[in-house]
């Protein structure tokens, strides 16, 4: 018997940070569109660190490709194309990051201070939140503007209602508030779909699914003027963080 709810479910991708050690393998050795496997166990037969991440990765999940010391840069984008088979996890390289993003630049940004890799860098595959992934992609796209190879898919009110559990009247209310007051607060516990709904509300207002026209900002108690507008902070490595305000206005 087919579960109709699962059959009609929309896949929400997971997000990952994958380390390559240049002395062992490099993203530069993998061609665009080439499928690469990554073993779940090391050469001694022991489980990789943070082993659960290898089990949680699903087909369609998106990957930030990072090369560790001595490169220490984000150099590629990839996606998981096949879940683990008990021995390996499979991913496809989808883009080179021609202008790499340095570790120091990323480490200086408070939006990423709780990123799993920065908290404990021991391992190969690390989880990213959607906000962390979006923030890193903003930095990548600022330095590496994406070329449009095909038309952006249209997105209508009907598409919104298919993907978001809201009524037509609720949708009309949200659109009216945004058009007249130009702000909206979605309230709810973590994981209930606020970011998912906000993104699709933006699509519906634009009439197309164009992520290059959307900016996500995650405010928290330690957020400062320098983080949002622009500025410098004294650190062991001085690095100017590319603020959301600056990216939006330039």
N, C-alpha and C positions, 0 to 999 in steps of 0.2 A: 504494500500500500504506500502511495506517495504522500509525503507530508506537504500539503499545499502551501503552508506558511513558509517552509524552508525553500520550496521550489521558487516562490516569488520574492524571496529575501534579496536585498541589495547587499553585495559584498562591500564591507567597509574595510579598507586595507589597514594593515599594521605598518609600523615604521621601524627601521633598523639602521644601526651604524655598524658597518663591517670593516674590521681591521685587516689590512694586508701587511705582512712583514716583508719588505723589499729583499731581504736576504734569502727568503724562501719562495715568495711569489709576488707578483706585482700586477696591479690593474692595467698597467701599460702593455703587458704581455697578452691581455685579453682583448680581442677585437669587438667592435660594436656588433651586437646581435649574437655574439658567441656565448654558448652556455658553458658555465663553469660549475664544478662540484666542489663542495667543501666537506671534509670528513667530520663526523661527529666525535671521533676518537683520535687522539694523537698517535704518533709513531710508536708509543709504548703501550698502546691499547687502552689508555685511560680516557675517561670522559673529558671533553673540552670544558673549560671554566664556564660558569653560568650555563650549564648544560640544558636547563629548561628552555632557554631562549631558542635553541635549535629545534626543540620539540614544538614550540609555540609558533614558529614562523610558518606562514601559509602562502600558498600560491596567490600571486597578485599583490603581495606586500611590497612596499617600496624601500629601497636601500640607499644609504649614503655611503659611498666608497672612500675609505680613508687609508692612507699609507703611513705607517708609523715610522719611528726613527730609522734613518736620518732625514727622511722626507718631511714627515709631520704636516701633511696637507690633505685636504679633501680633493680627490682627483677624478672621481667618476660617480655616475649614478647607475643604479641597477635595480632589478626587481626579482623577487622570488618567482620562479616559474613552476617549481615542483616541490612539494613538501618532502620531508626526510623519509627515506626508505629503510630507516634503521641503521644505515651506515653513512649516508651522505645527504647533504642539502644542496639543492640546485638553484642557481641564479643566472640571470642573463644581464650582461652589461648593455645598457641602453644609451649611454652618453658619456663622452669625455668632458671633464671640466677643464677647458683650455686654459682658463686663468684660475689656478687652484686657490683654495681658501686656507690660509695658514692656521695652524693650531693656536698660535698666540692671539689671533683675531677672535676666534671662537671662544677661547678661554676667558677673554676680557669681557664678554657680554653676560650680564646678570641673568638674561633670559635662559641661559644654558647652564647656570651654576649647579642645578640639581640633575643634570643629565647623567644617566647611568655610567657612561664611560668616564666622565670627569670625577664622579664620586669614587669609583673603583675601576681603574683602567686595566685590571688583570683579566684578560680574556680576548675573544675574537668577535663575538656577535653581541651587540648591546641594544636594548630597547630604546626607542625614542617616543616621546609623546607626539601627538599631532601638532601641538604648538611648537615643540622643539624642531620637528621636521620642517614645518612651514617657515620658521625663522631662518634655519640654515639655507633653505631653498631661496629665500629672499636675498640672502647674501650672495649665493651662487648666481642668481639671475641678474643681480645688479652688476656683477663683473662679467657675466656670460649671458647676455640677452638671448632668449630662445628664439630661433627662427621658426616662423609658422609654416609648416609643411602642408597643412590642410586647413580648411575652414573650421572655425570654432563651432561646436555643436550648439544649436539653439536650445533655449530652456524657457519654458512657459509656466504659467500658473498651474496648468494641468500636470506638468512634469513635477513641480513642487509637491502637489497634493498626492502624487503617486509615491514619492519618496519620503515625505514627512507626515507623521501622524497628526494632522490638523484638518479642521474643516475649512471649507471655502470662506466662510464668514470670518474665521480667525485669521486666515491669510489676508483678507481684505483689510482687516483692522491693523495688522502689522504694517502692511504697505502704506496705509494712510498715515500712521504715526511717523513712519520714516520720512515720508514725503513732506509732512507739515512741520514736524518737530526735529527731524534729522537726527534722532537718537532713539535707542530702544534698549531695554534691559530684559534679558532672558534669565529667569531665575530657576535654579534647580540643583540637585545634588550632582556630584561628579559622575560622568558616564551616562547621563540621561539623554544626551544628544543635542546640547545647546550649540556647540560648535558646528555639528553636522547641519542643524537647521539654519544657523546663521549663514553658513556658506551658501546653502541653496536658496535662501532668501535673497542674497546678493545676486546669485545667478538669475533669479526670476526678475529682479529689478533691471538688470542689464539686458535680459533677453537672450543670454548666451552663457555657456560654461567656460569662462575665461579667467583662470586663476591669476593671470598676470595683472589683473585689475583689482585684485583683492589684497588687502594688508591685514594681518592678524597681529594684535599686540596683547601681551599678557601682563597686566599690571599686578604688582604685589607690594607688600609693605616696604620693601627696601628699594623700590623704584625711585629714581631721582630725575631731576631736570636734565642732567648730563646723559642719562640713559635714553630719554625720550626725544629731546631736542638735539643736542650735540655738546660734546665737551671732552675733556681729558681728566683722567684720574691718575694719581701716582701709583705705580705698580712696579714689580721687579722687571717686568717687560712693559714699556709704555706702548699702548696701542689704542687708537681711537676706534670706538665701536660705531658701526654704521647704524645710526638710530632709525627707528621706524618713521619718525617725522621727516628726517632728511631724505629717506628713500621715497616717501610719498610725494614730497615737494620737488624732487629733482627728476 
